[in-house]
Amino acid sequence: MPMRFLEVIELTAEEAEALRLRNIKELDQEEAAKKMNTSQSTFQRILSSAYKKTTEALIEGKAIKIVK
């Protein structure tokens, strides 16, 4: 299906960075929070939001757009 027909899920740049630090760089929550200059609890909220959005996009066949 062409991308133009897909519903879009918007992922913030902050959410994308949280996913990158945790899943690609394999940093623990404390290290990742420091890299993002935020608290561990805020990092966890950002990461949880990112996981929810990416899961919805994958399961429901939606496109992911990273926004600033």
Backbone hydrogen bonds, N-H to C=O, Kabsch-Sander energy under -0.5 kcal/mol:
donor,donor_aa,acceptor,acceptor_aa,energy
5,F,2,P,-1.9
6,L,3,M,-1.7
9,I,63,A,-3.0
10,E,8,V,-0.5
11,L,9,I,-0.6
11,L,65,K,-3.1
13,A,67,V,-1.8
16,A,12,T,-2.4
17,E,13,A,-2.3
18,A,14,E,-2.1
19,L,15,E,-2.2
20,R,16,A,-2.3
21,L,17,E,-2.8
22,R,18,A,-2.2
23,N,19,L,-2.9
24,I,19,L,-0.6
24,I,20,R,-1.6
25,K,20,R,-2.5
27,L,21,L,-2.6
32,A,28,D,-2.7
33,A,29,Q,-2.4
34,K,30,E,-1.9
35,K,31,E,-2.2
36,M,32,A,-1.7
37,N,34,K,-1.3
38,T,33,A,-2.5
43,F,39,S,-2.5
44,Q,40,Q,-2.4
45,R,41,S,-1.9
46,I,42,T,-2.5
47,L,43,F,-2.8
48,S,44,Q,-2.6
49,S,45,R,-2.1
50,A,46,I,-2.2
51,Y,47,L,-2.7
52,K,48,S,-2.3
53,K,49,S,-2.3
54,T,50,A,-2.6
55,T,51,Y,-2.4
56,E,52,K,-2.4
57,A,53,K,-2.3
58,L,54,T,-2.5
59,I,55,T,-2.9
60,E,56,E,-2.5
61,G,57,A,-0.7
62,K,57,A,-2.3
63,A,7,E,-2.6
65,K,9,I,-2.7
67,V,11,L,-2.5
67,V,65,K,-0.6
